[in-house]
Amino acid sequence: MFQALGDPERLRLMIRLSEQEICVSELAELAQEQLTTVSARLKSLYAARLVKRRRQAKHVFYSIADDHVLQMIRGAVAHAAEPNSPHAHAH
């Protein structure tokens, strides 16, 4: 699980997915990356059971796997945003 979250781009996907369910093509567009690149990252997150997916017609939608994962991602974001966090001013 932590290995899957160790990649900054996969972590960005998780943060975006913590806000809403979204289809792969829209994620790729938002990230300004190739669909295959985003799909590969999502596959890693899915294999780590951090996200779930559902198919609707030709689209595949991803969302956070469960409330535990959602709490973990939101907690990490809140921690990084704290004024005393060493990463608060990194962006």
HTML snippet that shows the backbone in 3Dmol.js (N, CA, C, O; Angstrom):
<script src="https://3Dmol.org/build/3Dmol-min.js"></script>
<div id="view" style="width:600px;height:400px;position:relative"></div>
<script>
const pdb = `
ATOM      1  N   MET A   1       0.822  -1.184   0.000  1.00  0.00           N
ATOM      2  CA  MET A   1       0.000   0.000   0.000  1.00  0.00           C
ATOM      3  C   MET A   1       0.870   1.254   0.000  1.00  0.00           C
ATOM      4  O   MET A   1       0.651   2.152  -0.812  1.00  0.00           O
ATOM      5  N   PHE A   2       1.854   1.329   0.899  1.00  0.00           N
ATOM      6  CA  PHE A   2       2.678   2.525   0.975  1.00  0.00           C
ATOM      7  C   PHE A   2       3.570   2.665  -0.250  1.00  0.00           C
ATOM      8  O   PHE A   2       3.896   3.779  -0.661  1.00  0.00           O
ATOM      9  N   GLN A   3       3.962   1.542  -0.832  1.00  0.00           N
ATOM     10  CA  GLN A   3       4.742   1.608  -2.066  1.00  0.00           C
ATOM     11  C   GLN A   3       3.902   2.245  -3.175  1.00  0.00           C
ATOM     12  O   GLN A   3       4.407   3.056  -3.951  1.00  0.00           O
ATOM     13  N   ALA A   4       2.639   1.883  -3.248  1.00  0.00           N
ATOM     14  CA  ALA A   4       1.755   2.463  -4.262  1.00  0.00           C
ATOM     15  C   ALA A   4       1.577   3.956  -4.045  1.00  0.00           C
ATOM     16  O   ALA A   4       1.473   4.718  -5.006  1.00  0.00           O
ATOM     17  N   LEU A   5       1.541   4.376  -2.789  1.00  0.00           N
ATOM     18  CA  LEU A   5       1.371   5.798  -2.474  1.00  0.00           C
ATOM     19  C   LEU A   5       2.685   6.568  -2.508  1.00  0.00           C
ATOM     20  O   LEU A   5       2.687   7.795  -2.413  1.00  0.00           O
ATOM     21  N   GLY A   6       3.803   5.857  -2.642  1.00  0.00           N
ATOM     22  CA  GLY A   6       5.106   6.501  -2.645  1.00  0.00           C
ATOM     23  C   GLY A   6       5.390   7.324  -3.885  1.00  0.00           C
ATOM     24  O   GLY A   6       6.264   8.192  -3.868  1.00  0.00           O
ATOM     25  N   ASP A   7       4.668   7.064  -4.949  1.00  0.00           N
ATOM     26  CA  ASP A   7       4.848   7.824  -6.182  1.00  0.00           C
ATOM     27  C   ASP A   7       4.016   9.100  -6.110  1.00  0.00           C
ATOM     28  O   ASP A   7       2.809   9.027  -5.880  1.00  0.00           O
ATOM     29  N   PRO A   8       4.629  10.267  -6.300  1.00  0.00           N
ATOM     30  CA  PRO A   8       3.884  11.534  -6.188  1.00  0.00           C
ATOM     31  C   PRO A   8       2.698  11.643  -7.148  1.00  0.00           C
ATOM     32  O   PRO A   8       1.673  12.227  -6.797  1.00  0.00           O
ATOM     33  N   GLU A   9       2.827  11.094  -8.337  1.00  0.00           N
ATOM     34  CA  GLU A   9       1.723  11.182  -9.300  1.00  0.00           C
ATOM     35  C   GLU A   9       0.555  10.295  -8.889  1.00  0.00           C
ATOM     36  O   GLU A   9      -0.603  10.680  -9.052  1.00  0.00           O
ATOM     37  N   ARG A  10       0.845   9.127  -8.363  1.00  0.00           N
ATOM     38  CA  ARG A  10      -0.244   8.268  -7.868  1.00  0.00           C
ATOM     39  C   ARG A  10      -0.907   8.913  -6.659  1.00  0.00           C
ATOM     40  O   ARG A  10      -2.124   8.828  -6.497  1.00  0.00           O
ATOM     41  N   LEU A  11      -0.120   9.551  -5.820  1.00  0.00           N
ATOM     42  CA  LEU A  11      -0.686  10.247  -4.664  1.00  0.00           C
ATOM     43  C   LEU A  11      -1.592  11.387  -5.122  1.00  0.00           C
ATOM     44  O   LEU A  11      -2.650  11.609  -4.534  1.00  0.00           O
ATOM     45  N   ARG A  12      -1.187  12.109  -6.161  1.00  0.00           N
ATOM     46  CA  ARG A  12      -2.047  13.179  -6.707  1.00  0.00           C
ATOM     47  C   ARG A  12      -3.376  12.611  -7.205  1.00  0.00           C
ATOM     48  O   ARG A  12      -4.431  13.215  -7.010  1.00  0.00           O
ATOM     49  N   LEU A  13      -3.316  11.452  -7.846  1.00  0.00           N
ATOM     50  CA  LEU A  13      -4.555  10.805  -8.288  1.00  0.00           C
ATOM     51  C   LEU A  13      -5.439  10.468  -7.092  1.00  0.00           C
ATOM     52  O   LEU A  13      -6.652  10.668  -7.137  1.00  0.00           O
ATOM     53  N   MET A  14      -4.837   9.963  -6.034  1.00  0.00           N
ATOM     54  CA  MET A  14      -5.605   9.618  -4.836  1.00  0.00           C
ATOM     55  C   MET A  14      -6.258  10.858  -4.228  1.00  0.00           C
ATOM     56  O   MET A  14      -7.405  10.806  -3.785  1.00  0.00           O
ATOM     57  N   ILE A  15      -5.536  11.953  -4.209  1.00  0.00           N
ATOM     58  CA  ILE A  15      -6.102  13.192  -3.668  1.00  0.00           C
ATOM     59  C   ILE A  15      -7.290  13.630  -4.507  1.00  0.00           C
ATOM     60  O   ILE A  15      -8.324  14.025  -3.968  1.00  0.00           O
ATOM     61  N   ARG A  16      -7.146  13.562  -5.823  1.00  0.00           N
ATOM     62  CA  ARG A  16      -8.257  13.937  -6.702  1.00  0.00           C
ATOM     63  C   ARG A  16      -9.445  12.996  -6.497  1.00  0.00           C
ATOM     64  O   ARG A  16     -10.594  13.436  -6.459  1.00  0.00           O
ATOM     65  N   LEU A  17      -9.164  11.704  -6.366  1.00  0.00           N
ATOM     66  CA  LEU A  17     -10.237  10.729  -6.157  1.00  0.00           C
ATOM     67  C   LEU A  17     -10.881  10.866  -4.787  1.00  0.00           C
ATOM     68  O   LEU A  17     -12.018  10.434  -4.597  1.00  0.00           O
ATOM     69  N   SER A  18     -10.183  11.453  -3.835  1.00  0.00           N
ATOM     70  CA  SER A  18     -10.781  11.654  -2.512  1.00  0.00           C
ATOM     71  C   SER A  18     -11.886  12.703  -2.566  1.00  0.00           C
ATOM     72  O   SER A  18     -12.704  12.804  -1.651  1.00  0.00           O
ATOM     73  N   GLU A  19     -11.903  13.478  -3.641  1.00  0.00           N
ATOM     74  CA  GLU A  19     -12.920  14.518  -3.806  1.00  0.00           C
ATOM     75  C   GLU A  19     -14.166  13.996  -4.512  1.00  0.00           C
ATOM     76  O   GLU A  19     -15.282  14.428  -4.224  1.00  0.00           O
ATOM     77  N   GLN A  20     -13.962  13.049  -5.453  1.00  0.00           N
ATOM     78  CA  GLN A  20     -15.103  12.527  -6.213  1.00  0.00           C
ATOM     79  C   GLN A  20     -14.695  11.324  -7.052  1.00  0.00           C
ATOM     80  O   GLN A  20     -13.515  11.121  -7.336  1.00  0.00           O
ATOM     81  N   GLU A  21     -15.674  10.538  -7.439  1.00  0.00           N
ATOM     82  CA  GLU A  21     -15.464   9.474  -8.409  1.00  0.00           C
ATOM     83  C   GLU A  21     -15.227  10.132  -9.762  1.00  0.00           C
ATOM     84  O   GLU A  21     -15.860  11.138 -10.084  1.00  0.00           O
ATOM     85  N   ILE A  22     -14.325   9.575 -10.548  1.00  0.00           N
ATOM     86  CA  ILE A  22     -14.005  10.208 -11.828  1.00  0.00           C
ATOM     87  C   ILE A  22     -13.536   9.153 -12.827  1.00  0.00           C
ATOM     88  O   ILE A  22     -12.936   8.150 -12.442  1.00  0.00           O
ATOM     89  N   CYS A  23     -13.809   9.383 -14.098  1.00  0.00           N
ATOM     90  CA  CYS A  23     -13.424   8.414 -15.119  1.00  0.00           C
ATOM     91  C   CYS A  23     -11.966   8.633 -15.540  1.00  0.00           C
ATOM     92  O   CYS A  23     -11.410   9.720 -15.383  1.00  0.00           O
ATOM     93  N   VAL A  24     -11.374   7.578 -16.074  1.00  0.00           N
ATOM     94  CA  VAL A  24      -9.960   7.588 -16.435  1.00  0.00           C
ATOM     95  C   VAL A  24      -9.650   8.691 -17.434  1.00  0.00           C
ATOM     96  O   VAL A  24      -8.651   9.394 -17.286  1.00  0.00           O
ATOM     97  N   SER A  25     -10.483   8.852 -18.437  1.00  0.00           N
ATOM     98  CA  SER A  25     -10.202   9.864 -19.464  1.00  0.00           C
ATOM     99  C   SER A  25     -10.208  11.270 -18.883  1.00  0.00           C
ATOM    100  O   SER A  25      -9.403  12.109 -19.288  1.00  0.00           O
ATOM    101  N   GLU A  26     -11.096  11.536 -17.948  1.00  0.00           N
ATOM    102  CA  GLU A  26     -11.129  12.854 -17.314  1.00  0.00           C
ATOM    103  C   GLU A  26      -9.909  13.055 -16.414  1.00  0.00           C
ATOM    104  O   GLU A  26      -9.346  14.149 -16.365  1.00  0.00           O
ATOM    105  N   LEU A  27      -9.502  12.006 -15.707  1.00  0.00           N
ATOM    106  CA  LEU A  27      -8.290  12.091 -14.890  1.00  0.00           C
ATOM    107  C   LEU A  27      -7.076  12.404 -15.758  1.00  0.00           C
ATOM    108  O   LEU A  27      -6.240  13.229 -15.390  1.00  0.00           O
ATOM    109  N   ALA A  28      -6.984  11.746 -16.908  1.00  0.00           N
ATOM    110  CA  ALA A  28      -5.859  11.985 -17.817  1.00  0.00           C
ATOM    111  C   ALA A  28      -5.875  13.418 -18.327  1.00  0.00           C
ATOM    112  O   ALA A  28      -4.833  14.066 -18.417  1.00  0.00           O
ATOM    113  N   GLU A  29      -7.054  13.904 -18.658  1.00  0.00           N
ATOM    114  CA  GLU A  29      -7.184  15.282 -19.139  1.00  0.00           C
ATOM    115  C   GLU A  29      -6.785  16.279 -18.050  1.00  0.00           C
ATOM    116  O   GLU A  29      -6.047  17.227 -18.318  1.00  0.00           O
ATOM    117  N   LEU A  30      -7.262  16.073 -16.843  1.00  0.00           N
ATOM    118  CA  LEU A  30      -6.936  16.972 -15.735  1.00  0.00           C
ATOM    119  C   LEU A  30      -5.441  16.961 -15.416  1.00  0.00           C
ATOM    120  O   LEU A  30      -4.863  17.996 -15.083  1.00  0.00           O
ATOM    121  N   ALA A  31      -4.825  15.791 -15.520  1.00  0.00           N
ATOM    122  CA  ALA A  31      -3.395  15.658 -15.228  1.00  0.00           C
ATOM    123  C   ALA A  31      -2.531  16.038 -16.427  1.00  0.00           C
ATOM    124  O   ALA A  31      -1.309  16.130 -16.313  1.00  0.00           O
ATOM    125  N   GLN A  32      -3.165  16.257 -17.568  1.00  0.00           N
ATOM    126  CA  GLN A  32      -2.468  16.559 -18.822  1.00  0.00           C
ATOM    127  C   GLN A  32      -1.440  15.476 -19.144  1.00  0.00           C
ATOM    128  O   GLN A  32      -0.288  15.758 -19.473  1.00  0.00           O
ATOM    129  N   GLU A  33      -1.898  14.231 -19.036  1.00  0.00           N
ATOM    130  CA  GLU A  33      -1.043  13.079 -19.303  1.00  0.00           C
ATOM    131  C   GLU A  33      -1.755  12.113 -20.240  1.00  0.00           C
ATOM    132  O   GLU A  33      -2.966  12.196 -20.447  1.00  0.00           O
ATOM    133  N   GLN A  34      -0.979  11.201 -20.798  1.00  0.00           N
ATOM    134  CA  GLN A  34      -1.529  10.184 -21.681  1.00  0.00           C
ATOM    135  C   GLN A  34      -2.455   9.257 -20.897  1.00  0.00           C
ATOM    136  O   GLN A  34      -2.219   8.966 -19.724  1.00  0.00           O
ATOM    137  N   LEU A  35      -3.484   8.811 -21.550  1.00  0.00           N
ATOM    138  CA  LEU A  35      -4.443   7.894 -20.940  1.00  0.00           C
ATOM    139  C   LEU A  35      -3.752   6.626 -20.436  1.00  0.00           C
ATOM    140  O   LEU A  35      -4.068   6.134 -19.352  1.00  0.00           O
ATOM    141  N   THR A  36      -2.814   6.099 -21.217  1.00  0.00           N
ATOM    142  CA  THR A  36      -2.119   4.871 -20.817  1.00  0.00           C
ATOM    143  C   THR A  36      -1.287   5.076 -19.549  1.00  0.00           C
ATOM    144  O   THR A  36      -1.177   4.167 -18.726  1.00  0.00           O
ATOM    145  N   THR A  37      -0.706   6.258 -19.391  1.00  0.00           N
ATOM    146  CA  THR A  37       0.094   6.564 -18.201  1.00  0.00           C
ATOM    147  C   THR A  37      -0.788   6.582 -16.963  1.00  0.00           C
ATOM    148  O   THR A  37      -0.455   5.986 -15.939  1.00  0.00           O
ATOM    149  N   VAL A  38      -1.914   7.272 -17.068  1.00  0.00           N
ATOM    150  CA  VAL A  38      -2.842   7.365 -15.938  1.00  0.00           C
ATOM    151  C   VAL A  38      -3.436   5.990 -15.633  1.00  0.00           C
ATOM    152  O   VAL A  38      -3.590   5.626 -14.468  1.00  0.00           O
ATOM    153  N   SER A  39      -3.762   5.241 -16.658  1.00  0.00           N
ATOM    154  CA  SER A  39      -4.310   3.893 -16.458  1.00  0.00           C
ATOM    155  C   SER A  39      -3.326   2.996 -15.719  1.00  0.00           C
ATOM    156  O   SER A  39      -3.727   2.219 -14.852  1.00  0.00           O
ATOM    157  N   ALA A  40      -2.050   3.095 -16.051  1.00  0.00           N
ATOM    158  CA  ALA A  40      -1.033   2.282 -15.378  1.00  0.00           C
ATOM    159  C   ALA A  40      -0.933   2.657 -13.902  1.00  0.00           C
ATOM    160  O   ALA A  40      -0.787   1.784 -13.046  1.00  0.00           O
ATOM    161  N   ARG A  41      -1.011   3.940 -13.607  1.00  0.00           N
ATOM    162  CA  ARG A  41      -0.968   4.378 -12.206  1.00  0.00           C
ATOM    163  C   ARG A  41      -2.192   3.875 -11.445  1.00  0.00           C
ATOM    164  O   ARG A  41      -2.079   3.414 -10.309  1.00  0.00           O
ATOM    165  N   LEU A  42      -3.346   3.966 -12.071  1.00  0.00           N
ATOM    166  CA  LEU A  42      -4.572   3.491 -11.433  1.00  0.00           C
ATOM    167  C   LEU A  42      -4.536   1.982 -11.221  1.00  0.00           C
ATOM    168  O   LEU A  42      -5.056   1.478 -10.225  1.00  0.00           O
ATOM    169  N   LYS A  43      -3.928   1.270 -12.150  1.00  0.00           N
ATOM    170  CA  LYS A  43      -3.806  -0.180 -12.014  1.00  0.00           C
ATOM    171  C   LYS A  43      -2.998  -0.528 -10.763  1.00  0.00           C
ATOM    172  O   LYS A  43      -3.343  -1.464 -10.043  1.00  0.00           O
ATOM    173  N   SER A  44      -1.927   0.219 -10.504  1.00  0.00           N
ATOM    174  CA  SER A  44      -1.120   0.004  -9.294  1.00  0.00           C
ATOM    175  C   SER A  44      -1.930   0.277  -8.036  1.00  0.00           C
ATOM    176  O   SER A  44      -1.857  -0.475  -7.064  1.00  0.00           O
ATOM    177  N   LEU A  45      -2.699   1.353  -8.061  1.00  0.00           N
ATOM    178  CA  LEU A  45      -3.536   1.698  -6.906  1.00  0.00           C
ATOM    179  C   LEU A  45      -4.631   0.659  -6.690  1.00  0.00           C
ATOM    180  O   LEU A  45      -4.971   0.330  -5.554  1.00  0.00           O
ATOM    181  N   TYR A  46      -5.177   0.148  -7.784  1.00  0.00           N
ATOM    182  CA  TYR A  46      -6.209  -0.886  -7.703  1.00  0.00           C
ATOM    183  C   TYR A  46      -5.618  -2.183  -7.141  1.00  0.00           C
ATOM    184  O   TYR A  46      -6.243  -2.844  -6.311  1.00  0.00           O
ATOM    185  N   ALA A  47      -4.425  -2.541  -7.590  1.00  0.00           N
ATOM    186  CA  ALA A  47      -3.763  -3.755  -7.108  1.00  0.00           C
ATOM    187  C   ALA A  47      -3.467  -3.661  -5.613  1.00  0.00           C
ATOM    188  O   ALA A  47      -3.466  -4.672  -4.909  1.00  0.00           O
ATOM    189  N   ALA A  48      -3.217  -2.447  -5.134  1.00  0.00           N
ATOM    190  CA  ALA A  48      -2.965  -2.227  -3.704  1.00  0.00           C
ATOM    191  C   ALA A  48      -4.265  -2.088  -2.916  1.00  0.00           C
ATOM    192  O   ALA A  48      -4.242  -1.859  -1.707  1.00  0.00           O
ATOM    193  N   ARG A  49      -5.394  -2.227  -3.603  1.00  0.00           N
ATOM    194  CA  ARG A  49      -6.736  -2.130  -3.007  1.00  0.00           C
ATOM    195  C   ARG A  49      -7.019  -0.764  -2.398  1.00  0.00           C
ATOM    196  O   ARG A  49      -7.750  -0.647  -1.415  1.00  0.00           O
ATOM    197  N   LEU A  50      -6.431   0.264  -2.995  1.00  0.00           N
ATOM    198  CA  LEU A  50      -6.659   1.633  -2.530  1.00  0.00           C
ATOM    199  C   LEU A  50      -7.808   2.299  -3.268  1.00  0.00           C
ATOM    200  O   LEU A  50      -8.416   3.242  -2.761  1.00  0.00           O
ATOM    201  N   VAL A  51      -8.104   1.808  -4.466  1.00  0.00           N
ATOM    202  CA  VAL A  51      -9.209   2.354  -5.251  1.00  0.00           C
ATOM    203  C   VAL A  51     -10.088   1.208  -5.733  1.00  0.00           C
ATOM    204  O   VAL A  51      -9.666   0.053  -5.788  1.00  0.00           O
ATOM    205  N   LYS A  52     -11.310   1.558  -6.076  1.00  0.00           N
ATOM    206  CA  LYS A  52     -12.218   0.600  -6.703  1.00  0.00           C
ATOM    207  C   LYS A  52     -12.624   1.183  -8.046  1.00  0.00           C
ATOM    208  O   LYS A  52     -12.452   2.376  -8.296  1.00  0.00           O
ATOM    209  N   ARG A  53     -13.155   0.343  -8.893  1.00  0.00           N
ATOM    210  CA  ARG A  53     -13.544   0.813 -10.223  1.00  0.00           C
ATOM    211  C   ARG A  53     -14.881   0.203 -10.615  1.00  0.00           C
ATOM    212  O   ARG A  53     -15.290  -0.856 -10.139  1.00  0.00           O
ATOM    213  N   ARG A  54     -15.530   0.925 -11.501  1.00  0.00           N
ATOM    214  CA  ARG A  54     -16.785   0.416 -12.064  1.00  0.00           C
ATOM    215  C   ARG A  54     -16.852   0.863 -13.515  1.00  0.00           C
ATOM    216  O   ARG A  54     -16.361   1.930 -13.881  1.00  0.00           O
ATOM    217  N   ARG A  55     -17.460   0.036 -14.315  1.00  0.00           N
ATOM    218  CA  ARG A  55     -17.580   0.324 -15.739  1.00  0.00           C
ATOM    219  C   ARG A  55     -18.994   0.809 -16.023  1.00  0.00           C
ATOM    220  O   ARG A  55     -19.974   0.246 -15.536  1.00  0.00           O
ATOM    221  N   GLN A  56     -19.074   1.862 -16.817  1.00  0.00           N
ATOM    222  CA  GLN A  56     -20.362   2.377 -17.268  1.00  0.00           C
ATOM    223  C   GLN A  56     -20.219   2.648 -18.757  1.00  0.00           C
ATOM    224  O   GLN A  56     -19.558   3.600 -19.169  1.00  0.00           O
ATOM    225  N   ALA A  57     -20.842   1.804 -19.546  1.00  0.00           N
ATOM    226  CA  ALA A  57     -20.706   1.852 -21.006  1.00  0.00           C
ATOM    227  C   ALA A  57     -19.222   1.714 -21.355  1.00  0.00           C
ATOM    228  O   ALA A  57     -18.596   0.713 -21.005  1.00  0.00           O
ATOM    229  N   LYS A  58     -18.661   2.706 -22.038  1.00  0.00           N
ATOM    230  CA  LYS A  58     -17.255   2.629 -22.450  1.00  0.00           C
ATOM    231  C   LYS A  58     -16.306   3.269 -21.448  1.00  0.00           C
ATOM    232  O   LYS A  58     -15.095   3.282 -21.666  1.00  0.00           O
ATOM    233  N   HIS A  59     -16.833   3.793 -20.367  1.00  0.00           N
ATOM    234  CA  HIS A  59     -16.007   4.508 -19.395  1.00  0.00           C
ATOM    235  C   HIS A  59     -15.750   3.661 -18.157  1.00  0.00           C
ATOM    236  O   HIS A  59     -16.602   2.881 -17.732  1.00  0.00           O
ATOM    237  N   VAL A  60     -14.565   3.827 -17.589  1.00  0.00           N
ATOM    238  CA  VAL A  60     -14.218   3.190 -16.323  1.00  0.00           C
ATOM    239  C   VAL A  60     -14.048   4.301 -15.303  1.00  0.00           C
ATOM    240  O   VAL A  60     -13.241   5.214 -15.481  1.00  0.00           O
ATOM    241  N   PHE A  61     -14.823   4.208 -14.235  1.00  0.00           N
ATOM    242  CA  PHE A  61     -14.790   5.203 -13.168  1.00  0.00           C
ATOM    243  C   PHE A  61     -14.035   4.639 -11.973  1.00  0.00           C
ATOM    244  O   PHE A  61     -14.195   3.473 -11.612  1.00  0.00           O
ATOM    245  N   TYR A  62     -13.217   5.481 -11.373  1.00  0.00           N
ATOM    246  CA  TYR A  62     -12.456   5.102 -10.179  1.00  0.00           C
ATOM    247  C   TYR A  62     -12.894   5.956  -9.007  1.00  0.00           C
ATOM    248  O   TYR A  62     -13.300   7.107  -9.167  1.00  0.00           O
ATOM    249  N   SER A  63     -12.803   5.365  -7.825  1.00  0.00           N
ATOM    250  CA  SER A  63     -13.073   6.084  -6.581  1.00  0.00           C
ATOM    251  C   SER A  63     -12.236   5.446  -5.481  1.00  0.00           C
ATOM    252  O   SER A  63     -11.663   4.371  -5.660  1.00  0.00           O
ATOM    253  N   ILE A  64     -12.176   6.118  -4.355  1.00  0.00           N
ATOM    254  CA  ILE A  64     -11.447   5.598  -3.205  1.00  0.00           C
ATOM    255  C   ILE A  64     -12.117   4.304  -2.744  1.00  0.00           C
ATOM    256  O   ILE A  64     -13.344   4.209  -2.729  1.00  0.00           O
ATOM    257  N   ALA A  65     -11.321   3.321  -2.372  1.00  0.00           N
ATOM    258  CA  ALA A  65     -11.833   1.978  -2.077  1.00  0.00           C
ATOM    259  C   ALA A  65     -12.809   1.930  -0.906  1.00  0.00           C
ATOM    260  O   ALA A  65     -13.836   1.256  -0.982  1.00  0.00           O
ATOM    261  N   ASP A  66     -12.492   2.645   0.178  1.00  0.00           N
ATOM    262  CA  ASP A  66     -13.374   2.598   1.345  1.00  0.00           C
ATOM    263  C   ASP A  66     -13.084   3.783   2.258  1.00  0.00           C
ATOM    264  O   ASP A  66     -12.191   4.587   1.990  1.00  0.00           O
ATOM    265  N   ASP A  67     -13.848   3.877   3.335  1.00  0.00           N
ATOM    266  CA  ASP A  67     -13.710   5.010   4.258  1.00  0.00           C
ATOM    267  C   ASP A  67     -12.348   5.059   4.942  1.00  0.00           C
ATOM    268  O   ASP A  67     -11.847   6.143   5.242  1.00  0.00           O
ATOM    269  N   HIS A  68     -11.749   3.906   5.189  1.00  0.00           N
ATOM    270  CA  HIS A  68     -10.433   3.885   5.841  1.00  0.00           C
ATOM    271  C   HIS A  68      -9.383   4.542   4.947  1.00  0.00           C
ATOM    272  O   HIS A  68      -8.571   5.341   5.413  1.00  0.00           O
ATOM    273  N   VAL A  69      -9.407   4.204   3.677  1.00  0.00           N
ATOM    274  CA  VAL A  69      -8.460   4.797   2.724  1.00  0.00           C
ATOM    275  C   VAL A  69      -8.740   6.290   2.589  1.00  0.00           C
ATOM    276  O   VAL A  69      -7.810   7.095   2.554  1.00  0.00           O
ATOM    277  N   LEU A  70     -10.001   6.657   2.514  1.00  0.00           N
ATOM    278  CA  LEU A  70     -10.374   8.065   2.399  1.00  0.00           C
ATOM    279  C   LEU A  70      -9.861   8.859   3.598  1.00  0.00           C
ATOM    280  O   LEU A  70      -9.308   9.946   3.430  1.00  0.00           O
ATOM    281  N   GLN A  71     -10.038   8.333   4.791  1.00  0.00           N
ATOM    282  CA  GLN A  71      -9.548   9.013   5.997  1.00  0.00           C
ATOM    283  C   GLN A  71      -8.029   9.149   5.972  1.00  0.00           C
ATOM    284  O   GLN A  71      -7.490  10.179   6.377  1.00  0.00           O
ATOM    285  N   MET A  72      -7.345   8.126   5.504  1.00  0.00           N
ATOM    286  CA  MET A  72      -5.890   8.165   5.430  1.00  0.00           C
ATOM    287  C   MET A  72      -5.419   9.267   4.471  1.00  0.00           C
ATOM    288  O   MET A  72      -4.504  10.024   4.795  1.00  0.00           O
ATOM    289  N   ILE A  73      -6.039   9.354   3.305  1.00  0.00           N
ATOM    290  CA  ILE A  73      -5.649  10.364   2.314  1.00  0.00           C
ATOM    291  C   ILE A  73      -5.971  11.757   2.833  1.00  0.00           C
ATOM    292  O   ILE A  73      -5.139  12.659   2.744  1.00  0.00           O
ATOM    293  N   ARG A  74      -7.155  11.937   3.366  1.00  0.00           N
ATOM    294  CA  ARG A  74      -7.523  13.259   3.896  1.00  0.00           C
ATOM    295  C   ARG A  74      -6.620  13.661   5.060  1.00  0.00           C
ATOM    296  O   ARG A  74      -6.258  14.830   5.194  1.00  0.00           O
ATOM    297  N   GLY A  75      -6.258  12.696   5.899  1.00  0.00           N
ATOM    298  CA  GLY A  75      -5.346  12.978   7.002  1.00  0.00           C
ATOM    299  C   GLY A  75      -3.969  13.393   6.507  1.00  0.00           C
ATOM    300  O   GLY A  75      -3.354  14.301   7.066  1.00  0.00           O
ATOM    301  N   ALA A  76      -3.486  12.735   5.468  1.00  0.00           N
ATOM    302  CA  ALA A  76      -2.178  13.080   4.900  1.00  0.00           C
ATOM    303  C   ALA A  76      -2.200  14.475   4.298  1.00  0.00           C
ATOM    304  O   ALA A  76      -1.244  15.234   4.455  1.00  0.00           O
ATOM    305  N   VAL A  77      -3.284  14.820   3.611  1.00  0.00           N
ATOM    306  CA  VAL A  77      -3.415  16.156   3.020  1.00  0.00           C
ATOM    307  C   VAL A  77      -3.465  17.209   4.119  1.00  0.00           C
ATOM    308  O   VAL A  77      -2.808  18.245   4.018  1.00  0.00           O
ATOM    309  N   ALA A  78      -4.238  16.950   5.163  1.00  0.00           N
ATOM    310  CA  ALA A  78      -4.340  17.899   6.274  1.00  0.00           C
ATOM    311  C   ALA A  78      -2.989  18.070   6.960  1.00  0.00           C
ATOM    312  O   ALA A  78      -2.614  19.184   7.326  1.00  0.00           O
ATOM    313  N   HIS A  79      -2.268  16.989   7.132  1.00  0.00           N
ATOM    314  CA  HIS A  79      -0.952  17.054   7.767  1.00  0.00           C
ATOM    315  C   HIS A  79       0.005  17.898   6.928  1.00  0.00           C
ATOM    316  O   HIS A  79       0.732  18.733   7.467  1.00  0.00           O
ATOM    317  N   ALA A  80       0.009  17.686   5.624  1.00  0.00           N
ATOM    318  CA  ALA A  80       0.907  18.442   4.745  1.00  0.00           C
ATOM    319  C   ALA A  80       0.563  19.923   4.720  1.00  0.00           C
ATOM    320  O   ALA A  80       1.433  20.757   4.467  1.00  0.00           O
ATOM    321  N   ALA A  81      -0.698  20.259   4.981  1.00  0.00           N
ATOM    322  CA  ALA A  81      -1.140  21.657   4.938  1.00  0.00           C
ATOM    323  C   ALA A  81      -0.908  22.398   6.250  1.00  0.00           C
ATOM    324  O   ALA A  81      -1.046  23.620   6.300  1.00  0.00           O
ATOM    325  N   GLU A  82      -0.558  21.678   7.306  1.00  0.00           N
ATOM    326  CA  GLU A  82      -0.334  22.325   8.601  1.00  0.00           C
ATOM    327  C   GLU A  82       0.858  23.272   8.518  1.00  0.00           C
ATOM    328  O   GLU A  82       1.866  22.949   7.891  1.00  0.00           O
ATOM    329  N   PRO A  83       0.747  24.442   9.149  1.00  0.00           N
ATOM    330  CA  PRO A  83       1.833  25.432   9.085  1.00  0.00           C
ATOM    331  C   PRO A  83       3.176  24.907   9.586  1.00  0.00           C
ATOM    332  O   PRO A  83       4.220  25.330   9.089  1.00  0.00           O
ATOM    333  N   ASN A  84       3.173  24.006  10.545  1.00  0.00           N
ATOM    334  CA  ASN A  84       4.423  23.488  11.099  1.00  0.00           C
ATOM    335  C   ASN A  84       4.955  22.269  10.358  1.00  0.00           C
ATOM    336  O   ASN A  84       6.012  21.742  10.706  1.00  0.00           O
ATOM    337  N   SER A  85       4.229  21.818   9.337  1.00  0.00           N
ATOM    338  CA  SER A  85       4.666  20.665   8.565  1.00  0.00           C
ATOM    339  C   SER A  85       5.865  21.047   7.709  1.00  0.00           C
ATOM    340  O   SER A  85       5.871  22.125   7.114  1.00  0.00           O
ATOM    341  N   PRO A  86       6.884  20.189   7.630  1.00  0.00           N
ATOM    342  CA  PRO A  86       8.044  20.510   6.795  1.00  0.00           C
ATOM    343  C   PRO A  86       7.705  20.579   5.312  1.00  0.00           C
ATOM    344  O   PRO A  86       8.483  21.118   4.525  1.00  0.00           O
ATOM    345  N   HIS A  87       6.550  20.039   4.920  1.00  0.00           N
ATOM    346  CA  HIS A  87       6.160  20.039   3.513  1.00  0.00           C
ATOM    347  C   HIS A  87       5.122  21.101   3.186  1.00  0.00           C
ATOM    348  O   HIS A  87       4.668  21.177   2.045  1.00  0.00           O
ATOM    349  N   ALA A  88       4.745  21.901   4.131  1.00  0.00           N
ATOM    350  CA  ALA A  88       3.665  22.870   3.939  1.00  0.00           C
ATOM    351  C   ALA A  88       3.995  23.895   2.870  1.00  0.00           C
ATOM    352  O   ALA A  88       3.096  24.362   2.170  1.00  0.00           O
ATOM    353  N   HIS A  89       5.248  24.251   2.729  1.00  0.00           N
ATOM    354  CA  HIS A  89       5.622  25.282   1.765  1.00  0.00           C
ATOM    355  C   HIS A  89       6.376  24.711   0.578  1.00  0.00           C
ATOM    356  O   HIS A  89       7.029  25.452  -0.156  1.00  0.00           O
ATOM    357  N   ALA A  90       6.293  23.407   0.383  1.00  0.00           N
ATOM    358  CA  ALA A  90       7.032  22.758  -0.697  1.00  0.00           C
ATOM    359  C   ALA A  90       6.385  22.975  -2.053  1.00  0.00           C
ATOM    360  O   ALA A  90       7.031  22.744  -3.075  1.00  0.00           O
ATOM    361  N   HIS A  91       5.121  23.415  -2.099  1.00  0.00           N
ATOM    362  CA  HIS A  91       4.422  23.541  -3.388  1.00  0.00           C
ATOM    363  C   HIS A  91       4.278  24.957  -3.797  1.00  0.00           C
ATOM    364  O   HIS A  91       3.714  25.239  -4.854  1.00  0.00           O
TER     365      HIS A  91
END
`;
const viewer = $3Dmol.createViewer("view");
viewer.addModel(pdb, "pdb");
viewer.setStyle({}, {cartoon: {color: "spectrum"}});
viewer.zoomTo();
viewer.render();
</script>
